Structures are given as C-alpha cells and as structure tokens.
C-alpha cells in the first residue's frame, strides 16, 4: 500500500469533508499564500556531496557531477575525475570529505538578511539522494551519519527563522541511483523513500515553501503527488502557510501545482504567479571551481534581472553554491551585498508590489511596479540619462514625483508624450542615491486601462501554426488542440473605446491555421477563415506614446499567418520566409521579448 502518516490513515474515511481533494482541479484552486507574492527575492542554496569535487565543464551544472561521471570515459567530468582522484575513487568516497568545518549558519543567515532576501531555500536532498538531515530511510547517506555529522538543514532553518526570514527547502523527487528507483518496482522507492521523506520534512521541519524537482521521469500519478498535496493543504502543520511550485510530475510544469518555476532563461507568465530560479554563476547552481570571473553574473545584471522579474509579476530565487568547507565564495557574497545595498534604497519599488498595467517601455530600460493600496506606481530606470531627463510614457496624470534616496524636489511635466522628469544634476556618479538602477515614485499616477497579454502559441495539427490570443478561453482552447505557449507579443487593451479597434481571431479548418487581425483588416483573409472571438483592442495609429506595431506576416508555402509584436518574432518570421502583410494596430510592449513555454 501507499505510505501515509497515521493522521492521514485516520482521516481517510472522512476525506470527502476535506477542503482540497487529491486531484489537480481541486488543488489548483488553493490560493498561493499572500506572503510569497510580497517577498519577491529569495536565496537558493545548492550544497551537497557534489560540493567536494565542485567541478564541471563550463556551461554545465556542477551539481550533476555524479551523473556526468557515470557517462564514462568520453565525458570531461569522468576524465577530470580519473586524473584528479584516480580510477578506483567512487563518488561515495567524497561524502567523508564533506566536513563543513568552517560553516556558521548564523553567518549565512546574517548575509542573507543583508542581501535583502526574504526567504531561503536550501537543498534538503538533490538528485544524488544525500540528505542534509537525518532521514531514517537514507541510512548512512545523510549529513548526520556521514560527512559533516550535523543536521545542516535543521541548523540553517533555525538560523533563518530566528532572523524573520521564511525558512524553506528544495527536495528532489527522484534519485539517480537509488536501487529501489532503478529496480523492477520503482513505485517502492516512492512508497518507502520519497513519501516518508516528504512527510518527515513537512511535519518536523515545517518549511514555508517546498521546491520540488526531479519530477520529469514520470507523471504526477507515479509520484503520488496529489495525495501528498491534499494532506499538505488540509492536515499538515503548515497547511495554511506553505507554498509549493509546479514540479510534481512530468506533465505539471507551467500547468499544475503552485507557482510556476522557470529555470535560468527569460520565461515570464503574466497570468500566473511565477519565480525565476538561477545561479549567480551563469551556468551552474552548485559551486564550479572551473568557472572564471566572467562566468559570474555582475551585480548590475542581477539587479536588472530582479527588476524585470518583479515588474512582470515574478519572484527571483538567486542561487549560491557554497564550498564543501561551508564558506560561500567571496564573489557571491559581494554580489548579494550589492543587491542588498540597492534594495536598501529601492525596496519600496520591489517588496509588496504588483505588476502595473504596462510592465516596461519599448526600449526595455524603464520598468514599472505598483502598490495599489498606496495609490503609488514606481518607474525604475536602468540607464541614467546623459541629459538628466527621463521620459516615462503611458502616464497621463500624476500628483507628485519623487526620486527614491533623494530628499530634494524633483521637477516634472505631463504632456502628450507622457511624463517628463528632470532629474537632479548630481556632480558625480558617487553622489547618486545608488548604483545600477534608480526609482521614481509616482503618486496617483493615471496610466492605460486594463491590459491583457497577447500570447503567441505554436503547433497544432500541422505542427507549424502560429496563433495569437489574448483571453484565457482562447489559450485553453489552443492548449487542448496541442499548441504550446511560445512568447508574449505585447499587451492589448481589455476594454474598447472610440480610439481603439478590435483584434479578432479567425480559424481556417482548410489550412489548420489561426490568424489574428484587426477588425478593419479581416478582408485579407479568404472565405475559409471563420471568426473565433475577440482577443482585445489596439490603437489604429502610432500616436499613443510607447506603443509598438502589431504586424501580420504570411508564409505561402505553409499557409500560415503569423501575428507578432516582438523583434525576436519578426526575425524568426523573416528567417522562415514569411512576408509582411500589414500592421494590425498598435499595442503596449509588455513582456514582448520574453519566451514562455
């Protein structure tokens, strides 16, 4: 039988009365606890047996050392391993070498506080299966009985909680080389190892967030994910506060669970809470001694990533890879302290904010967030202008403008081009309020009406159709038809007025082709195209500041229309031999340069 804690066994008979049932429709209806959308910035920690060799070819994950080693003599990791440690040195032999002799969890927690992070997510168990707590089902392959001989997870979570941060954890569902998982009955691994560990962690360590991973081998039914989550949400000691991600089965990423969790890359979801997780090392979560200075993200780049992520409704989970002795490399500490210094000045524009109706202007150098409860909008600009003048499109009215970190008065005007702000003429860069990016606080700003992201979908029965839609019903229809989300092409207005025109989706069963066109331009389509639905509204002329053209392209050989707004999509259309048909109107840029799988 499936392993369940006693509390669950006792409640099975009355399961019908529980709030959340063990199915995705029910579990997905649970709101993500509000604390998570307020905190915005967290620290990811990859620390394990792999931290002893801490090596990988640049461009690959160092925490996958054991997996790479098993690839054999052709793999660079195998070659490094044999040269450095010898042919007979097993991966398991690294465990006693992980001593964490310099580790001070209080020092780590203090650093995280100074970084401005609000939650901390250490790896409780990575794919190697070594646990950072004393797991009763991971005998002698855990940090208490081997290596550091210490409950690393418990000590760190206690230090983090003592400083008011949200103590959380990462957990890998699968283990590369667990004999039960590799055996003829792999479900025994789920029943006898994975589930007992998850119930143990939730009950005894009570994390505020559980970041699962390693789910891709099997669907969620194999991992028994929905049954565990029903218990977690209904009866666990952390039921009211716990946050989860979307990695619970091969079919769940970007679909089911809690927040969506894109890794590295530039994915964004405007219609669902999400979190970007990535390392300070541009290629690896775990420490890689093979990385050079240029492989570490600069402080400025990290701040800009944080700004872009939060403006688009996401959180940033930034990873550090400690050494096996317990020291976080100084270059990573420096990056965290620089981010913390920036947040000291600009934190009001990050914490507790929500996306504005427009996320950025076309040049992608000014980004917006808002505090609806304070009637405040923040415009964060990443390039200080040479003439000390910032143009902020989309703003038609404002009662006051202030520069965060500056106590003086800021001059501004509002006209047909939007808000024009004259910044203080600082005598040197060292006199600026901060480095990397600067924030204008806009009181009672009036901007565009409500917007909706125009999502590009790709696929269909012919495998090459491009479809653009702006409503959730359209997206659900395309997903059912086998399309996948590709990217956002811009933001359409939700409501119509005399200055806008409808964007309408049509479908041709003859060509298996969706086409989005402006209502006034439908004549470009032949009679095989039938109306599907309105997807939003666009401006007919480019006289609204900050808007971008929505263009219609066509490929005669594929019988495919492609409506786009981003420069990336335009380049793709040109590369694929599409020809330009005409402009369908003008929309706001939004997240038009981000990919969304």
C-alpha positions, -999 to +999 in steps of 0.1 A: +000+000+000+010+036-003+029+050+027+007+075+046+012+091+081-011+080+108-031+112+107-039+106+070-050+070+076-073+082+104-089+108+081-093+087+050-129+078+058-138+114+061-118+126+031-149+139+014-152+166+040-117+179+034-113+212+016-089+201-011-093+168-029-064+148-043-068+160-079-053+189-098-086+207-103-091+209-066-055+215-056-051+243-082-080+262-067-060+268-035-047+304-035-009+308-031-004+323+004+000+360+001+033+363+019+050+347-012+039+374-036+051+401-012+087+390-006+099+390-042+135+379-035+149+347-021+182+328-018+186+293-033+214+271-019+229+241-037+251+223-012+258+186-012+284+159-018+290+174-052+304+205-034+336+184-027+348+180-063+328+211-073+338+208-109+321+207-143+329+218-179+319+254-181+284+256-194+271+226-174+257+220-139+284+211-113+258+196-090+253+169-117+289+156-112+279+120-103+255+118-133+282+131-156+308+108-141+286+078-150+287+088-187+321+071-189+355+080-205+342+103-232+327+127-206+350+156-195+339+151-159+350+115-160+384+125-174+388+151-147+378+127-120+402+099-130+431+124-134+424+141-101+412+113-078+421+080-096+402+052-114+390+035-082+378+066-064+340+063-061+316+092-059+305+079-025+341+084-013+335+122-015+310+121+014+335+118+043+355+146+027+325+170+031+333+183+066+318+218+066+345+227+091+341+265+085+303+266+084+284+290+106+247+290+099+243+323+117+269+339+095+250+327+064+217+340+078+231+374+085+244+376+050+210+367+036+194+394+057+219+420+044+212+409+008+176+419+012+163+384+006+131+374+025+131+336+021+158+309+019+156+276+000+185+251+007+187+217-010+174+192+016+182+164-010+194+168-045+193+140-072+223+123-057+200+112-028+222+125+000+200+142+026+211+172+047+190+160+076+189+126+093+165+107+072+156+073+085+152+060+050+186+072+038+208+052+061+244+064+062+238+086+032+229+117+051+248+147+067+243+135+103+257+100+099+283+109+073+304+139+062+296+169+083+279+148+111+254+176+116+218+184+108+227+210+083+191+216+072+178+220+107+205+243+119+202+266+089+164+267+090+166+276+127+191+305+120+170+318+091+137+317+112+154+335+140+160+365+117+124+366+105+131+351+071+109+324+055+127+291+060+120+268+031+136+239+013+143+221-021+136+184-025+143+161-054+116+136-060+139+112-078+173+098-070+196+089-099+210+057-085+187+046-056+184+008-061+147+008-054+141+035-081+162+016-106+147-017-097+118-036-113+092-020-090+102+017-088+070+026-070+086+010-040+110+039-040+081+064-039+064+044-011+094+036+011+118+065+005+104+096-012+070+100+005+083+092+040+109+119+035+084+145+023+061+138+052+090+139+076+102+173+063+067+188+063+059+176+098+092+181+116+109+209+097+078+228+087+091+248+058+072+278+045+079+267+009+087+234-007+105+235-040+103+201-056+124+190-086+134+158-104+099+151-115+104+147-152+108+109-154+071+101-145+037+117-143+024+130-110+003+099-105+035+078-102+049+102-076+016+102-057+018+139-057-018+148-055-024+126-024+006+142-007-005+177-015-041+171-003-026+161+030-002+191+029-030+216+023-056+200+046-040+184+076-003+192+078+010+216+105+019+240+077-014+238+058-022+275+060+011+290+051+030+266+028+038+275-008+046+249-035+059+251-071+048+233-102+073+204-104+052+174-093+051+153-124+063+152-160+030+169-171+028+196-144+053+224-151+036+256-161+002+238-157-005+224-122+006+230-086+016+264-071+038+290-087+055+283-120+093+278-118+112+286-150+149+280-147+175+304-159+163+318-193+138+346-198+104+329-194+076+350-179+040+344-171+017+374-168-013+354-159+001+332-131+024+337-102+059+326-111+095+325-099+128+327-119+154+305-103+190+308-114+226+309-101+250+338-097+272+315-118+256+319-152+259+281-159+257+263-126+238+262-093+265+242-074+300+257-070+321+251-100+358+256-094+362+256-132+342+289-136+361+321-143+354+356-133+333+362-165+310+333-156+296+352-126+267+375-132+276+411-123+258+429-095+243+453-120+229+424-141+214+407-110+197+440-100+183+443-136+171+407-136+153+413-102+137+445-116+125+428-148+112+398-129+093+417-103+078+441-129+064+410-147+049+395-115+076+371-106+100+364-077+137+359-081+153+329-064+190+336-067+214+307-060+247+305-042+269+274-043+289+271-011+322+253-009+324+220+010+340+237+040+309+258+045+322+291+031+301+310+005+326+322-021+335+359-016+325+368-052+290+355-044+289+373-010+298+405-028+270+401-053+245+396-025+257+426-005+255+448-036+219+437-042+211+444-006+226+479-008+204+486-038+173+473-021+180+495+009+173+525-013+147+510-037+130+482-017+097+501-018+095+495-055+101+458-051+086+444-019+048+441-016+043+454-052+022+441-080+026+445-118+013+477-133-009+477-164+023+480-185+055+463-174+081+482-194+085+507-222+098+497-257+135+502-251+133+479-220+152+504-198+123+516-177+101+491-158+070+496-137+056+482-104+028+494-083+013+495-048-024+496-053-030+501-015-009+533-016-020+546-050+016+545-059+034+535-091+071+530-094+091+537-126+125+520-123+150+531-149+182+512-156+202+538-175+209+573-161+202+597-190+231+620-201+208+650-202+193+642-167+158+639-183+137+607-181+107+603-204+081+580-189+054+570-214+019+558-206+015+583-177-013+609-184-016+623-149+003+623-116+001+643-084+037+640-073+071+626-084+100+617-061+133+600-066+139+573-040+170+580-020+169+617-027+153+642-003+150+671-027+122+682-050+120+666-085+107+687-114+083+671-139+057+679-166+029+658-181+020+662-218+012+643-249+045+623-247+037+612-212+056+621-180+089+640-184+111+641-153+141+664-148+164+646-125+188+663-100+221+673-116+244+653-094+280+664-096+295+629-098+283+592-101+293+588-064+266+613-054+238+593-069+214+577-044+226+542-055+241+522-083+227+501-111+191+515-113+170+543-099+134+546-090+108+574-095+078+572-071+047+584-089+018+593-066-018+588-080-004+581-115-030+576-142-020+552-169-036+530-196-067+510-189-066+473-181-044+452-204-041+415-213-010+398-226-012+387-263+003+352-261+019+335-291+010+298-293+027+273-317+019+239-330-015+225-339-023+195-361+000+207-389+028+213-364+038+248-376+008+271-369+013+304-351-017+316-332-020+348-311-047+352-285-054+375-255-080+356-235-078+327-211-105+309-230-086+312-262-054+299-245-072+269-230-087+261-265-053+262-281-037+241-253-064+215-258-056+215-295-019+207-288-004+241-290+023+253-266+029+289-254+058+305-272+061+341-262+042+373-254+039+397-284+026+427-264-004+439-244-038+446-258-064+468-240-092+448-224-119+475-229-129+492-261-133+529-267-137+553-296-099+554-301-093+516-304-103+487-327-110+451-320-084+424-325-102+393-338-091+357-340-101+336-371-096+299-379-094+281-412-100+243-410-088+240-446-053+253-436-054+244-399-044+280-393-053+306-368-049+343-377-053+374-355-063+405-375-077+439-367-114+440-373-110+465-401-085+443-418-103+410-419-106+412-457-070+400-460-083+365-451-100+343-476-135+328-471-122+297-454-114+317-422-143+317-396-145+341-367-134+326-333-135+355-309-124+390-298-089+390-282-086+426-271-083+461-286-055+480-303-049+516-313-053+522-350-024+548-352+010+551-336+002+583-318+000+568-283+034+571-267+053+539-260+032+516-282+046+491-308+032+479-341+013+446-342+022+431-376+007+404-398+030+381-417+022+352-440+040+321-453+025+310-487+042+275-486+028+268-451-005+286-455+003+302-421-005+337-408+018+349-380+008+380-360+037+394-340+049+424-320+084+415-308+116+420-327+125+384-319+094+371-336+099+394-366+134+380-371+120+345-369+094+353-394+120+366-418+142+336-413+113+313-421+104+331-453+073+348-441+063+380-459+049+411-443+012+417-449+004+448-428+002+465-394-029+454-374-027+482-349-006+494-320-003+478-286+017+482-254+051+464-254+047+445-221+068+414-219+072+411-257+108+399-256+103+370-232+097+334-240+070+314-223+070+276-228 
